[in-house]
Amino acid sequence: MITTPLRTGVDLVDVIRLQGMIDDSGPDFLSSAWSPAELRDCEGNAQRLAARWAAKEATMKALDAAIGTVSPLDIEVRSSLTGAPSLTLHRAALARAEELKIGHWSLALSHEAGLAVAFVVALAGGTNNV
């Protein structure tokens, strides 16, 4: 397998479309896509949920892993006390990061005008500091 020390992923989510998915599917969709901690952090705000969904998709792209091989619950987006987002990987996402020797992650989130975007940078080397 060819690996590169720098990997990126970006994703854009339509907030209104995501809100429709939440409205149609309810608690089952929420609990299958976001961790309890993420749901608490977002407090039901569709823009914040959409940004985290975009982060999960962007992380999958950086891992070169499709949904199905990595669950959305394998990628958790948390906020620091200052509001800075960070990634915590679990199960299949963590295993894939270890396989790629990714040791450092950076995440940026934004939402405006009905869109949410996430940009992820992964760097191989060092300890797996997710």
Sequence and secondary structure as in RCSB ss.txt:
>XXXX:A:sequence
MITTPLRTGVDLVDVIRLQGMIDDSGPDFLSSAWSPAELRDCEGNAQRLAARWAAKEATMKALDAAIGTVSPLDI
EVRSSLTGAPSLTLHRAALARAEELKIGHWSLALSHEAGLAVAFVVALAGGTNNV
>XXXX:A:secstr
    SEEEEEEEEEHHHHHHHHHHHTHHHHHHHS HHHHHHHTT HHHHHHHHHHHHHHHHHTT  BTTB GGGE
EEEE TT  EEEEE HHHHHHHHHTTEEEEEEEEEEETTEEEEEEEEEESSS B 
